[in-house]
Amino acid sequence: MSSNDLEGLITVYRQRLKEAEQRLRQQTEENERERQKHAEDIEGERKRRMNAEQITQKTTLMEYLRLCHEHLFEPISIETNKTFLPKELL
């Protein structure tokens, strides 16, 4: 085998190595994107589950009393601009 043949083989193998490294990088990036998407999906599902639990959770006596207190002692505002009143009240 001549030195030109060896150089040609080395060039071919280097090219194949570069291509394999590129495929490996692309696969690694794709795997990372999939991992991130999966983590986001899990986090979204966890948030939806927590929201559903909060909606269906029974109100405790202390929560009920606190909410009553907040609403009973809110300042009342009266609209004085008659253009916002329904026609039935005019």
Backbone as CSV, one residue per row, in Angstrom:
resi,resn,N_x,N_y,N_z,CA_x,CA_y,CA_z,C_x,C_y,C_z
1,MET,0.848,-1.170,0.000,0.000,0.000,0.000,0.900,1.242,0.000
2,SER,0.581,2.159,-0.849,1.413,3.361,-0.952,0.988,4.406,0.068
3,SER,1.830,5.402,0.214,1.515,6.470,1.174,0.294,7.263,0.727
4,ASN,0.077,7.377,-0.566,-1.126,8.066,-1.069,-2.386,7.293,-0.694
5,ASP,-2.305,5.973,-0.775,-3.444,5.142,-0.383,-3.734,5.306,1.109
6,LEU,-2.659,5.332,1.901,-2.835,5.500,3.353,-3.419,6.869,3.680
7,GLU,-2.934,7.890,3.002,-3.468,9.238,3.225,-4.941,9.300,2.815
8,GLY,-5.266,8.625,1.742,-6.661,8.574,1.307,-7.535,7.882,2.334
9,LEU,-7.051,6.773,2.883,-7.807,6.065,3.925,-7.952,6.917,5.184
10,ILE,-6.869,7.585,5.544,-6.919,8.458,6.727,-7.947,9.559,6.511
11,THR,-7.968,10.138,5.326,-8.937,11.195,5.008,-10.362,10.659,5.091
12,VAL,-10.583,9.479,4.553,-11.918,8.868,4.592,-12.335,8.612,6.036
13,TYR,-11.425,8.051,6.829,-11.758,7.753,8.225,-11.988,9.024,9.043
14,ARG,-11.205,10.062,8.752,-11.425,11.347,9.444,-12.801,11.909,9.100
15,GLN,-13.164,11.810,7.825,-14.479,12.296,7.404,-15.586,11.500,8.085
16,ARG,-15.424,10.189,8.129,-16.422,9.348,8.798,-16.500,9.671,10.283
17,LEU,-15.339,9.930,10.889,-15.308,10.288,12.307,-16.042,11.608,12.543
18,LYS,-15.802,12.600,11.676,-16.503,13.886,11.794,-18.012,13.695,11.664
19,GLU,-18.417,12.878,10.692,-19.843,12.622,10.492,-20.444,11.917,11.703
20,ALA,-19.716,10.958,12.257,-20.215,10.248,13.440,-20.315,11.189,14.634
21,GLU,-19.315,12.071,14.797,-19.363,13.050,15.891,-20.547,13.996,15.712
22,GLN,-20.798,14.414,14.469,-21.929,15.303,14.192,-23.251,14.609,14.520
23,ARG,-23.390,13.352,14.099,-24.615,12.603,14.419,-24.786,12.461,15.927
24,LEU,-23.676,12.202,16.614,-23.725,12.067,18.069,-24.158,13.378,18.720
25,ARG,-23.606,14.506,18.240,-24.010,15.816,18.784,-25.496,16.070,18.542
26,GLN,-25.945,15.782,17.320,-27.357,15.990,16.996,-28.251,15.112,17.858
27,GLN,-27.863,13.859,18.047,-28.661,12.954,18.871,-28.672,13.422,20.322
28,THR,-27.531,13.903,20.810,-27.450,14.411,22.180,-28.355,15.625,22.355
29,GLU,-28.327,16.540,21.376,-29.194,17.718,21.437,-30.663,17.317,21.398
30,GLU,-30.999,16.378,20.534,-32.384,15.903,20.439,-32.822,15.260,21.749
31,ASN,-31.950,14.451,22.330,-32.275,13.826,23.617,-32.498,14.872,24.696
32,GLU,-31.681,15.932,24.698,-31.831,16.996,25.693,-33.156,17.733,25.489
33,ARG,-33.514,18.009,24.230,-34.805,18.670,23.961,-35.969,17.802,24.438
34,GLU,-35.889,16.513,24.156,-36.951,15.606,24.595,-37.021,15.541,26.120
35,ARG,-35.861,15.525,26.779,-35.833,15.492,28.237,-36.474,16.758,28.812
36,GLN,-36.135,17.916,28.235,-36.719,19.169,28.708,-38.226,19.197,28.476
37,LYS,-38.666,18.743,27.309,-40.105,18.722,27.029,-40.822,17.794,27.997
38,HIS,-40.223,16.648,28.261,-40.819,15.704,29.206,-40.909,16.332,30.600
39,ALA,-39.849,17.021,31.024,-39.857,17.682,32.335,-40.926,18.771,32.376
40,GLU,-41.081,19.531,31.286,-42.113,20.567,31.230,-43.505,19.946,31.276
41,ASP,-43.686,18.837,30.570,-44.980,18.148,30.590,-45.313,17.668,31.998
42,ILE,-44.324,17.110,32.684,-44.542,16.631,34.052,-44.889,17.797,34.964
43,GLU,-44.176,18.918,34.825,-44.444,20.090,35.664,-45.839,20.647,35.369
44,GLY,-46.221,20.698,34.095,-47.556,21.173,33.737,-48.638,20.284,34.317
45,GLU,-48.435,18.984,34.252,-49.407,18.045,34.818,-49.501,18.211,36.331
46,ARG,-48.355,18.425,36.971,-48.348,18.625,38.428,-49.134,19.888,38.792
47,LYS,-48.942,20.969,38.031,-49.672,22.215,38.302,-51.170,22.035,38.068
48,ARG,-51.545,21.339,36.980,-52.969,21.097,36.721,-53.588,20.278,37.851
49,ARG,-52.846,19.278,38.323,-53.351,18.434,39.406,-53.523,19.251,40.689
50,MET,-52.538,20.110,40.985,-52.646,20.936,42.190,-53.825,21.896,42.093
51,ASN,-54.029,22.497,40.909,-55.162,23.405,40.723,-56.481,22.666,40.902
52,ALA,-56.565,21.470,40.346,-57.790,20.680,40.487,-58.030,20.322,41.948
53,GLU,-56.974,19.992,42.667,-57.125,19.667,44.086,-57.587,20.880,44.878
54,GLN,-57.056,22.059,44.546,-57.473,23.268,45.254,-58.938,23.581,44.989
55,ILE,-59.380,23.342,43.761,-60.773,23.626,43.419,-61.709,22.687,44.167
56,THR,-61.337,21.421,44.250,-62.222,20.438,44.872,-61.984,20.277,46.373
57,GLN,-60.966,20.945,46.887,-60.653,20.819,48.311,-61.757,21.469,49.149
58,LYS,-62.141,20.818,50.213,-63.159,21.368,51.095,-62.584,22.559,51.856
59,THR,-63.435,23.549,52.077,-63.017,24.735,52.805,-63.027,24.443,54.296
60,THR,-61.944,24.818,54.952,-61.893,24.629,56.402,-62.662,25.755,57.076
61,LEU,-62.983,25.574,58.336,-63.710,26.598,59.083,-62.910,27.893,59.138
62,MET,-61.606,27.785,59.358,-60.777,28.991,59.443,-60.732,29.721,58.099
63,GLU,-60.652,28.989,57.002,-60.670,29.627,55.684,-62.006,30.324,55.453
64,TYR,-63.083,29.664,55.821,-64.418,30.234,55.652,-64.556,31.530,56.455
65,LEU,-64.122,31.507,57.697,-64.217,32.701,58.538,-63.348,33.833,57.992
66,ARG,-62.160,33.508,57.539,-61.269,34.529,56.980,-61.897,35.159,55.735
67,LEU,-62.450,34.334,54.855,-63.074,34.857,53.642,-64.297,35.706,53.961
68,CYS,-65.101,35.261,54.923,-66.265,36.055,55.332,-65.810,37.408,55.864
69,HIS,-64.797,37.401,56.689,-64.285,38.640,57.275,-63.783,39.579,56.174
70,GLU,-63.050,39.040,55.222,-62.527,39.870,54.134,-63.657,40.512,53.344
71,HIS,-64.688,39.748,53.031,-65.768,40.278,52.198,-66.701,41.196,52.979
72,LEU,-66.898,40.931,54.237,-67.781,41.789,55.024,-67.170,43.154,55.289
73,PHE,-65.863,43.227,55.357,-65.219,44.484,55.701,-64.558,45.171,54.512
74,GLU,-64.921,44.771,53.304,-64.437,45.476,52.121,-65.208,46.785,51.999
75,PRO,-64.541,47.833,51.583,-65.269,49.092,51.393,-66.248,48.967,50.225
76,ILE,-67.385,49.574,50.385,-68.415,49.539,49.350,-68.280,50.803,48.518
77,SER,-68.278,50.641,47.214,-68.206,51.811,46.344,-69.522,51.928,45.586
78,ILE,-69.951,53.137,45.391,-71.209,53.404,44.700,-70.884,54.135,43.408
79,GLU,-71.446,53.648,42.317,-71.217,54.279,41.023,-72.145,55.475,40.892
80,THR,-71.574,56.637,40.672,-72.388,57.852,40.556,-72.604,58.269,39.109
81,ASN,-71.887,57.678,38.191,-72.057,57.996,36.782,-73.267,57.225,36.261
82,LYS,-74.317,57.930,35.885,-75.570,57.288,35.503,-75.489,56.579,34.153
83,THR,-74.469,56.835,33.383,-74.353,56.153,32.087,-74.026,54.673,32.265
84,PHE,-73.538,54.292,33.433,-73.212,52.893,33.699,-74.381,52.124,34.308
85,LEU,-75.463,52.813,34.649,-76.609,52.152,35.270,-77.482,51.487,34.209
86,PRO,-78.123,50.387,34.549,-79.058,49.767,33.601,-80.263,50.678,33.354
87,LYS,-80.877,50.548,32.204,-82.011,51.400,31.840,-83.180,51.229,32.804
88,GLU,-83.318,50.033,33.372,-84.432,49.771,34.280,-84.351,50.631,35.546
89,LEU,-83.159,51.043,35.923,-82.997,51.824,37.150,-83.071,53.319,36.902
90,LEU,-83.124,53.742,35.671,-83.175,55.180,35.372,-84.578,55.698,35.363
